[in-house]
């Protein structure tokens, strides 16, 4: 049962908290009867009905017929079908963007949590000014949205491989050449309409997005594997940021067994493709060609994949001894290599440990290509389903244009 109120709460705060709880329950559970919702809220049917009435009048919740239970013996049901409650999916939309080293990706998510639009564009971020990256990212998604989506958009989340200061400025994004950037202000200037803005590290956004789909539980390590290797840590659904907001930066781990190189220097996209080009003598090959080579058991590709497996295993073993995750989730374009070499990674991890520690489950996110963009949209969805949501009459924070801490 959701804990809704405290004895010191004001009537207005109680109303907002109850409305938030109702929306959250309907989001996680889907269609539900009025009686079941009242039971989940811990309220009587009259109080729950008042909340539902306000949400229905506000266009966020609607009644639908229950078509899940067939009539007995195949006969037509007599009387009015059962009535269920559900969120109105197109009542609100949330934009999520990822600015990567070599691409910009974007998603639009509706109130039910379903992705209704995706876009991706090649983009060389290190060679472009920040303002250009922001302008192209905003144009990529808003040019594809219809007027209704734009009018009902409740905010935009932007993720990138960046370190963010507590005041919301980007301290450093070395892979894309950003330093001391007022990113929120740039996004605000590029938007076609005023919107709440949230910025987040790409790996943390990926972690939030995956948790949104699977539900929060336990200790999970997330890796975003592109040119760089980013990491995020979730503990029972909450991000662990560390003392300076840099927890999970596994890509900067130095592997002394591999010539004192960092993990991202050893297993990042540019390293894989660069080694494959050098081994084959072909300058026109890309990551997909390399993956095909691994599937076809080409000797050059297999050798590179074996090195990749060993380096990844070494980093994961060290990470596991520090945080003991129950699950490791891989995302980003490079994660497509893992299913081809998972047995080798597992073998290396076993061989590297003198004690038979429990092995975490390792999985590839099914939406790895848009994982960070989806997570950025989820941050806005979370904010919408919170007491601070201005749509529900909550109090707006003094400065909402920051990352969620």
PyMOL commands that set and color helices and strands:
alter all, ss='L'
color gray80, all
select helices_A, chain A and resi 11-29+34-41+45-57+72-74+89-91+125-127+130-142+147-151+183-190+202-214+250-252+256-258+263-267+269-280+287-295+299-323+333-351+368-384+390-392
alter helices_A, ss='H'
color red, helices_A
select strands_A, chain A and resi 61-65+83-87+93-99+103-110+115-122+153-160+163-164+170-173+178-181+197-201+219-225+229-235+238-239+254-255+261-262+327-331+361-364
alter strands_A, ss='S'
color yellow, strands_A
deselect
rebuild
show_as cartoon
